[in-house]
Amino acid sequence: MITITIERHSADDRRIVSFAIEGHAKFAKPGKDIICAGVSAVTVGTVNAIEELAGLELPASMKSGWLQSEVPEQAEQLVNERVQLLLESMIVMLESIAASYGKYVLIREQYRL
């Protein structure tokens, strides 16, 4: 199963401060697993989009079956808004995958404070 953990600042301030994806769907053989491919495309694509569209390089760690990133604090409000919008859109895409393949994808949210 792929477990996606979204960490938000607090219940009042729902800014995303980090996310982590771990595990394998085991829906099909490695290299043929459309669920793993979809989750990877959405998450890695979001990290790339944040760098390209918001001009912010996210510190990300990645290896087979694992991706984790922390969102750095930014002074510039426009950058923060763009980053949060892209991250929220990532969640919508991941929820779409989970809606179709819930047996293989678990999304959970937690609060830092």
C-alpha positions in Angstrom: 0.0 0.0 0.0 1.1 3.6 -0.7 0.7 5.8 2.4 0.6 9.5 1.8 1.0 11.8 4.8 0.2 15.4 4.5 1.4 17.6 7.5 -0.4 20.9 8.0 0.7 23.7 10.3 -2.4 23.5 12.6 -6.2 23.1 12.5 -6.5 26.9 12.3 -3.7 27.5 9.9 -4.0 24.7 7.4 -0.9 25.5 5.4 0.9 22.4 4.2 4.3 22.2 5.8 5.5 18.8 4.6 4.4 15.7 2.8 5.7 12.1 2.6 4.8 9.2 0.3 6.0 5.7 1.1 5.4 2.2 0.0 4.3 0.4 -3.1 0.8 -0.3 -4.3 1.6 -3.8 -5.5 -1.3 -3.5 -8.0 0.9 -5.0 -10.7 4.5 -6.0 -11.3 7.2 -3.3 -10.9 7.3 -1.2 -14.0 3.7 -2.0 -14.9 2.0 -0.6 -11.8 -0.2 2.2 -12.9 -1.0 3.3 -9.3 2.6 3.7 -8.4 3.3 5.5 -11.7 0.3 7.8 -11.1 1.3 8.7 -7.6 4.9 9.2 -8.6 3.9 11.4 -11.6 1.7 13.6 -9.4 4.1 14.0 -6.5 7.4 14.5 -8.5 5.5 16.7 -11.0 4.3 18.9 -8.1 7.8 19.3 -6.7 9.0 20.2 -10.3 6.1 22.6 -10.8 6.8 24.4 -7.5 10.4 24.9 -8.6 9.5 26.1 -12.1 6.3 28.1 -11.3 7.0 29.4 -7.8 10.7 29.7 -8.1 11.2 27.8 -4.8 13.4 24.7 -4.6 11.8 22.2 -2.2 14.3 20.2 -0.2 13.2 16.7 -1.2 14.5 13.2 -0.5 13.6 10.4 -2.9 14.4 6.7 -3.3 12.4 3.7 -4.4 9.0 3.8 -2.8 9.7 6.9 -0.8 9.5 10.7 -1.3 9.5 13.3 1.4 9.6 17.1 1.3 9.5 19.9 3.7 8.1 23.3 2.7 10.5 26.1 3.7 9.1 29.3 5.2 9.2 32.1 2.7 8.9 35.8 3.4 7.3 36.6 0.0 3.5 36.1 0.2 3.1 35.5 -3.5 5.5 32.6 -3.4 3.7 31.1 -0.4 0.4 31.3 -2.1 1.7 29.7 -5.3 3.3 26.9 -3.3 0.2 26.2 -1.3 -2.0 26.2 -4.4 0.2 23.7 -6.1 0.4 21.5 -3.0 -3.4 21.6 -2.6 -3.8 20.6 -6.3 -1.4 17.7 -5.6 -3.8 16.5 -2.9 -6.8 16.8 -5.2 -5.0 14.6 -7.8 -3.9 12.1 -5.1 -7.5 11.9 -3.7 -8.7 11.2 -7.3 -6.3 8.2 -7.5 -7.4 7.1 -4.0 -11.1 7.3 -4.9 -10.5 4.8 -7.7 -7.9 2.6 -6.0 -8.5 3.1 -2.3 -7.3 -0.5 -1.5 -3.9 0.6 -2.6 -3.6 4.2 -1.5 -4.1 5.7 2.0 -4.0 9.5 2.5 -3.8 10.9 6.0 -3.4 14.4 7.4 -1.8 15.4 10.6 -1.0 18.7 12.3 2.4 20.0 13.4 1.1 22.0 16.3 
